[in-house]
Amino acid sequence: MSSAKSLMFLGTGSDVGKSVLAAAFCRIFKNEGYRVAPFKAQNMALNSFITPQGGEMGRAQVVQAEASGIEPHVDMNPVLLKPTSQMGSQVIVLGRVIGNFSAKDYYEYKKELVPIVRGAFERLCAQNDLIVIEGAGSAVELNLKEHDLVNMAMAEMAGAKCILVGDIDRGGIFAALLGSFSLLEAGERDRIIGFIVNKFRGDPRLFEDGVQILQSRSGVPVFGVVPYFENISLPEEDSVALGRRMANAHTKTAPCAIRIGIVRLPFISNYTDADPFENDPRIDLVYFDRPAQIFGFDAVIIPGSKNTIEDLAAMRKNGMADALCAFHKSGGTVVGLCGGYQMMGSIVRDPLGIESSIDVIPGLGLLDMETEMYPEKITSQVEASVISESLPFPGRREMLSGYEIHMGRSISRGEAKALFRIVRREGKAVDMEDGLAQPDGRAWGTYIHGIFDNDGFRNMFLEDVGRRSGKIVAPVSGSFSFRLWKEEQYDKLAELVRKHVDVARILDILLR
């Protein structure tokens, strides 16, 4: 192994801010001139990403890689779990699906993953000066310790120096930090170089007495108290974050804002497809799960799903399927992405039980196509062009890039026309059609994720929805660039953390 040093962020629980702080330190170390890479041995995520090599990995490490200024690679997240039910997950190792596992079966299989995780970590170490490691959930889930792969077991494997992160916003910060610290074994406590108190509302100086209490009772320093922030946005990947988005939904003040609704599916995945809309001042974006909410929108997007058939069955049961069809009939625009695209067809089949025990289910009937699930998962980055003869974008030949992650194959059976022509897949020239659009352009879908990250295509879509809704979509001042906007967020995050955390002291300890 190289002489790369490892800094690990452990948490007192889930959603305390480990991912965000890891991203912040990736950008801070990059700005200091170090070669830095992120790492998380095992991630459970709703959202994933496809690397240029066609491997699938968790979104958090993609964000951290972007903050590090490097290309994402599956070595940064060698094990990815994607929940397919309440009791099981699809297991992805080094970017490739190896199967669906129950929790019990996965625990038994975990020991085989140790050398794979070690190999991925060592490859990163050989190419970098610093590795920023993220733990998972609580570092002291005592009943799971025997099977640990991602917290203290990973810290030991990496020889990492660790920072324990607590969330003061949810209350109980002393019990969380001191309790977690005390539950660690003596050798594990020796790896903790300090605490960070995260999400403090108000003036952090008001917590100076709290800092002294934490330090005196633990014997380790508090490196900083990071304020709660709402003016910095980063892509998120779990159900906790999605719930927060629904709770914090707000309406733009612009009278002509385009209102876009995202259906909150039970097994929603890759909802980061909507991230560019959240930060565009022309758009009012709302996640919703009640059918009665649908008629206030100009367009509705059915997002990706980790279990298309089960989500379709849930929509039929709660009335969302009927509401979507009625919304479209009344003149609304409906867009389906990946699993949502599959749902828009006439039928979805799963004869091999790839995703569900339901072998066939009627679709929404908004697109005349049929879908069948297959064992082989398609994972690839693509470049595509809009087919100019198709509505809703006639006469346009906009180029875009994105990625595919799907088990299903869909076949058109009627008048709907292909929407995109894929010209490159995994870096190789191809000529393939993707997606379908109704003749009137008010219902369309695609397997390509990330299409709205492309500024030109996103503007085309908004212009079409605005025209149909009688709203004028004005150009954004300075031509809003989603890529540049993300870079600004990483810089703002690094600046905030550097202001409130003793980065110099952490670096000094790390490099000894």
N, C-alpha and C positions, 0 to 999 in steps of 0.2 A: 504494500500500500504506500502511496506517496505521503509526503509530509503535510497534506492538507489538514487544516484545523476544522473542527465541527462545533457549531453552536446550535443547541437544540431548544426549542420552545415546547415546554410541557404545560398542560392545563389542569386547573382544578375541576374542570367539567367541559362539556360541549359548549360551543359558541361563546367562549370567553375572549376570543380574539387572537388565537394562535396563528391562524392563516394570514391575517392582516399584518400582524407584527413580523411574521417571517418575510412577507413581501416587502415590508418597510426596510428590514435589515438587508435584504437582497439588494435593494436600490441604494441604500446607504453604503454598503460595502463596494458596490459597483462604482459609485461616485468617488470612493476613496482610492480607486485604481486596482482593486483586487479582482481576480477571476473567481466568480462566485456562482454556485449552482444550488438550487433547492432540492430537497429530498423528503419524501414521506413513504415509509416502507409499505404501508397499507392504507388505502383510502376507501371510504364508502361514500358514494356520491350519486346524486341525481343527474348531474351534468358532467359530460366528458368531452374530450377533444381528440381529434385525429392528427397525429404527427405527419410530417412529410413522408415518412417511411410507411405510413398506413397503420401505425400502432395507436391503440386507444389508451388514454390516461385521464386522470382527474383534472378538473378545471383549476383547482387551487394551485397546483404545481405549474400549470400553464401561466397563470397570473404571476407567480413568483419567478418563473423563467423570463417572462417579459420584463419584469422589474429588474432582473439580473442582466438584461440586454443580450440574452442568448436564446437559441431556438429550443423549444420544448422537446424532450426526449423521454421515452418510456422508462429509462433508467431512473428518472426522477420520481417515478411512482410505479414501482415494479408490480404491485398487487393492487388491483382495483375491484371493489365489490359494488355491483349495481343491483339494488333490491328488486326482485321480481314478484315478491309476495310478502306477507307479514312474517313468514318463517324461512325464506330462502333468498339467495342472491345468485346472480350470474357472476362467475369468478373470471377475472381477466388477469393474466400473468404476462408481464413484459409485452403488453399491448395486444395479446391475442386471447380470445375466449377459450377456456378449457372446459367449461360446462356450468350447469346450474347445481348448486349445493344447498342442502339444508344446513342450519347452523351447526348441528351435531357432526355431520359429515365433514364440514369445513374445518372444525376444530381438530378432527383426526388427521386431516390432510396437511395442516399448517406446518408440521415439522419438515415436510418436503420443500417448503418455501424458503426456509432459512438460508440455504446456500445460494438460492436465486437472488434473494434480497442482498446478501453479502456481496455477490458478484456485481450487482447493479451499483451498489454504493462504492465499491472499490474502483469501478470504471470511472465514476464521477470524480473520485479523489485524484485519480491519475491525471485529470485534465484541469483541475481547479486548485486555487489557493485556499478557499473557504467553502464549506458546505453548511447551508442553513437547513436544519432538520426540523420538521414539524411532527409533534406527537398527535395522538388522537383521543378525543374525549377527556376523561379524567385519567391522570397518571397513576391513580391508586385504586383501580377497580380490583379489589382483592380476589374476588371470585373468578376473575378472568386472567389472573397473573400467570398461571401455569402455561397458558397459551399465548402469552404476550409476544408480539412481533414488532410493535410500533412505538412503544413507550420506553420504559427503563431497559428492556431487553435490547432495543435498538441503541439506546444511549451507551450501553456497555459494549455492544458490537463496534460502535463507531469511536469509542473513547471520547464521547462528546462532553462538553461543558454545557450545563443546562440552566435555563431560566424558567422559573415557575410563574405562570400567568394567572391572575385572578380577576374576575369581573365584579367591580364594586357596584355597578348599576343595578344588579339583581339583589344586592344586599348580602350580608353575612360574609364579608371579605375576610375577617379575622379567622372565622371557623374554616373557611374555604382554604386559605393559604396555610395557616398554621396547622390545621387538621390534616391537610394533604401532606405537608412536610413531615409531620410526626408519624404518619402511616408508612412512610418510606423506610426501608431498612437502612442501617447505619452506612453501609457502603454506597447506597443509592443517594443518601443525603449528601455525601461527600461530593457528588457530581453537581449539586445545585449551587451555582455561584451567586444567585440572587433572585429576587422577586421583581415582577412588574405588576403594578396595580393599573388595571385597564378600565376605560369607559367611565371616568369620573366626571360628574356633572357639576359645574361651578368652578370656583377658583381652586386649583390643586393645592395652593398654599394652606387651605383650610384643613388639609389632611396631614399636616406635618406631625401632629401628635400621633396619628395613626401609623405613620411611617416609623416613628421611634418605637412604638409598641411592637410592630412586626419585627423590627431589627433586634430589639432586646430579647424578645421571646424565642427567636429562631437562631440568632447568631449569624445571619447572613444579611447582606445589604439589600435595600430596596433601590433598584436602579432608576426608578422613575414612576410618576403617576401620569398616565396618558389620558387626556380629556376625551370625553364622549364627543364624537364629531358626526355631522350630518352633511357637511359640504364637500366631502370626498366620497366618490363612488367607485367601487370595485366589483367585478363579477363575483357572484356567490354561487354555492353549489348544493346547499342542503335544504331540507324541508323547513328548518327553523328560519332560515333566511327568507324563504318564500312566504311563510306565514307573516313575517315582519313586513314584507312588501305589500301584502294584502291589507294589513292593519294600517299602513301608512299611506294608502292610496289617497291622492289629492287631485284636485281639478286645476288645470292651468287657467290663468286669468284671461288669456287671449280669447275673445269671443269666437274666433274662427279656428280654434284648436281642433285638430283631427282627433276624434275619440276612438281609441283602439282597445278592444277587450281581448284578454288572453284567458282562455278557458282553463280553470284550475282543475286538472285531471288528478285522480287519486294516485296514478303512477306517472305523473308528469316527469319528463326528463329534458335536458338541454333547453331549459327556459332562458338560458343566456342568449338565445336567439333574439330575444326582445330587448336586450340591454341597450342597443343603439337608440331605441325609441324613448327609453326612460330619460335620456339626457338631451333630447331634441326639444327645444322650446316650442315647436309647432305641434307637439303631440301630447295628448292626455292619455296616459296608459293606465289601465286598470286590470288587475287579475280578479276574476269572479268565478263563483261556483254555484250561483243560484240562477235558474232559468229566467226569473222575472227581471233580472238586471240587464238582459241582453239588448233590449230595444232602445237603449240610450247611446249605442255605439254606431260609428260610421263603418267600421270593419271589425270583424272578429277573427282571431287566429286560434286554430286548434293546434297546440304545440306537439312536440315529440312525446312519446310514451314508452315506458319500459315494458308495458303489457297492453298492447293495443286492444285485444279482445276484451279483457277485463274492464278497461276504461270505457270501451264502447258499450258494454253491458251496463256499467254504472250510469252512463249518460242516458241510456234508454230507461233505466229504472227511475232516475230522479227528474226526468222531463227535459233534460238539456238537449237531447237529440231532437225532439220535436221543436224545441225553441230555436235551435240552429236552423232547421229547415224553414220554419216560419219567418225567421229573420231574413234569410236569403230570399224567400218568396216576396217579402215586403220591399225588396230593393237593396238589402245590405250586401256587403262584400264578405265572403268567407274564404279564408286561406288555411290550408293544411300543411304542416311541416312534418315530414317523416311519418311518425305514427299517426299524426293528425291527418296527413294526406291519405294514408291507408283507410282511415275511418270514413273519409268522404266518398269512397267508392260504393259499389252496390253490394259487395260481399267480402268478408275476410275469412280465410280458411287456415286452420292450424291442425292438419291431420296427424302430425307427429307429436303434438303436445309440446311444441317448442317453448311457448310462452304461457299457455293456458290449458286447462282441462276441457274447455269448450272448443269443440273442433270446427265449428262454423257459426257465423253470426252475420245477420244483414247489416250492411253499412248504412250511411246516411243517404246515399243515393244522389249526392250532389255532383258526382263525377261518374261517368259510365265506365267503370273499370273494376277489375277483380284482383284481390291480393291473396297470396298464399305464403305462409311462413316456411322457411327452409333452415336447416341446421347451420349452414355456413353463413357467417356474419360478414357483410361487406363493410370494410373500413378503409376509406381512402380520401385523400385530399384531391380536389378537382378544380379545374378552371372551365368555365362555361360561358356561352353567349346566349342572349335572349333571341329566340326565334322570332324575327320581325313580322312574320305573317300572322302571328297569334295575338289574340287579345289576351290580357288587357293592355299590352304594350305594342300596338301596331307601329311598324316603321322604325322601331328602335333595335339597335344591335349592341346594347350595352354588354361589356365583358364583366364577369364577376368571378370570385373565387369562394370556395367553401369546402365542406367536407361531408362525407356520407358515413352513417352508422346505422345499419338496418339488417334485420333478418329476413324481411319480406321481399317478394318480387311482385310487381303490379303490372297488369296487362290491360290496355285500353280495349273496350268493346263497342265503342260508339263514335259519336261525332267530336268528342273532345280531342283537342290537338295538343301535341307536345309543346311545352313552354320554353325549355332550355335545350341547347345542344352542348354536351360535354365534349371539350376539345383536348383536354389533358387530364389524365388520371394517374396519380402517383408519379408525376413527372414524365409520363409517356404520352405521346400523341394518340388520341382516339377520336372516334366519331360516333357518339351515342346520344340518343334522345333521353330527356328526363322531364318528369312532371307532366301535368295535364291542365288545360284550361277549358272551361265551358265556352261555347261559341260567343256568348255575350261578355265573357271576361269577369263575371261577378263571382265565380267560384273557381279557384285554382289551387294547385298544390305541387309540392316538390319533395324529393328525398334530400335535397341539399340543405345542410345546416349552414348558418353564418351568412346567408344571402343579404341580410339587412345590415351587416357590417360594411358592406360595399356602399359607399356614399352615393354614387350615381344611381344604383338600382333602388336604394331606399327612397331617393327623391322621386324616381319614376313611379314607385308604388304610391307615395303620398299624393302626387299629382293626380293619379288615376282615382284614388279614393276621394280626394277633394272635389274633383270634377263631378263624380257621381253624387256627392253629398251637397253640392252647391256651395262649396267652400273654396276660397282662394288660398293656395299654399304658397306663401311667400318664400323666396330663397332665404336661408339663414345668413345673417351678417357674417362675412368672412368665410363663407362656405364651410360649414361644420364638417370636420374630419373626425371620424370615430377613432382612428388610429392615433392621431395627435392628441385627441382628448384623453385617451387612456394614458399616454405618456405624461400628460400634465397631472393626472391623478396620482401616478406613482411618485412624481417629484413632490407634490403637495404632501403626500403621506410621509415620505422620508423626511421632509422638512419639519412636519409636526412632531414626529417621533424623536428626531434629533433634538428638538427644542425642549422636550420634556423627559428625555431619558439620557443617562450618562453614558453615551456611546463610547467616549474615549476610554472610560474605565473598563467597559465590557471588552473592547478591543485589546486593551493591555492585558487583561486576564486571559483572553482567548489565545493570544500570541505568545504567551510565556512558554 
